[in-house]
Amino acid sequence: MDRIPILRMGRLLLVTIQIDLYDRLATNLETDLVQMVNKTEAKGVLIDISALSIVDSFMGRILGNIGSMSKIMDAETVVVGMQPAVAITLIELGLELKGVHTALNVEKGMELLKEKIGNYDEDLTEDDEDSTE
């Protein structure tokens, strides 16, 4: 079964979506990401959607769900790289993406996460450093 890779960088999880998501893959990403937030005690989630030219209402709801679930688990979510057509579509569909912050690119997204959660590298414990997530 296909999965979107989730990379761990200190207290952050990084997801780069390189392909158009079909429903099952999007649902798997939602489940996998929330489980990784719990397992790694991540404080931030950065999702790069710059490769997506189209986001439908289902994918918009998935992004919103990820943001809401992560927030409940004490992690901030930032979506970066949104194409103008995607932003227009989300607005036209009436999707607010509650719990999700946005930034233009990965660099600005990382800066935003640092503002939201502080210096996450200082929070690493020995267990985290030894982890191979």
N, C-alpha and C positions, 0 to 999 in steps of 0.2 A: 504494500500500500504506500502511495506517495506521501511524503511529509515535507513541510517547509523547514529548513534548518533554523535552529534557534541558537545563536552564539551568546556565550556568557563573557562579559567584560567587567570584571570586578563585581559591583553590585547592580550592573545593568544587564539587560537582555536585549540583543540586537537581532531583528528579523528583517531580512531583505527579500521582498517578494519579487521574483524575477519572471514569473509566468502568470498568465491569467488564471484566476482561481475558479475552479468549479466548486459546487456546493459542498461536496464531501471533504475536499481538501481544505476549504475555508473552515468548516466545522472542526476538522482535525487540528488545524492551526489554533483555533480558539481553545480547545481542550488542552493541547500540548503546552501552549503558552501560559495558561493559568496554572497548570501543574508545575511548570518550571518556576514560576514566581513563588509558588509555595515551597518547592523543594530547595531552591537556592536562596530564598528570602531576599529576592531582588527588590530594589527600591525604585527601579526605573525600567521602562520598556520603550524601546525605540523601534518603530516600524517604518521601514522605507518602502513606499509604494510608487517610487518614481518610474518604474517600468510598466505600471498599469495605465493603460489609456482609457479603460472603461471600468467603472465600479457600479454594479447594480444595487438595488435596494437590499438584497440579501447580504452582500459584502459590506455595505454600509452599516447594516445592523450588527454584523460580526465585529467590525471595528469598534462600534459603540459598546458592544457587550464586553469586548476585551478591556476597553478603558474602564468600564464600570466595575467589572470583576477585579481587575488589578487594583483599582482604587480601594475597594473593600478589603483587599489583602495588603494595603499600605504601600502600593507602588504607583508611581505616576506613569502615564502613557503619553508618548509624543509620536504623532504620525508626521513623516516628512516626505517631501518630494511629490506632493499632490499636483497633478497636472491641472491646468485651468478647466478643461472639459470635465474632469472628475469633480472639482469643486462646484461647478455649475450644476451638474447632475445631482449631487448630494443636496444642494439647496432646493432644486426643483422637486426632489422627492420628499422634502421636508425633514430630512435626517439631520439632527443636531449633533450627533456624536458626543453625547454627554460623557464627561470624564476623560475626554481625549483632548490633548493640547496639540497644536500644529506648528510646524516650522517649515521654512522653504527647503532646507537641505539638511544633510546629516550633521554638518558642523554646527549649524544654528540649533538643531534639535538637541545635540549634546550640551550646548551652552544652556539651553532652556531647562534640561533635566538637572544640570548642576545647580541652577538657581532654585529649582523646586525641591531638590533633595539634599542640597549641600554637597560637600566633597565626599563622594561615595567611596573613594579609594581609602580614606582614613578608617572606614568602618570595616575593612576586611579583617577576618579572624584567621588564625592558622588553618582552621578547617576549610575555609573558603579557598585559601591559597593552594591547598593540597588537592582540591577538587578538580576533576577533569571534565566538567560539564561543557 
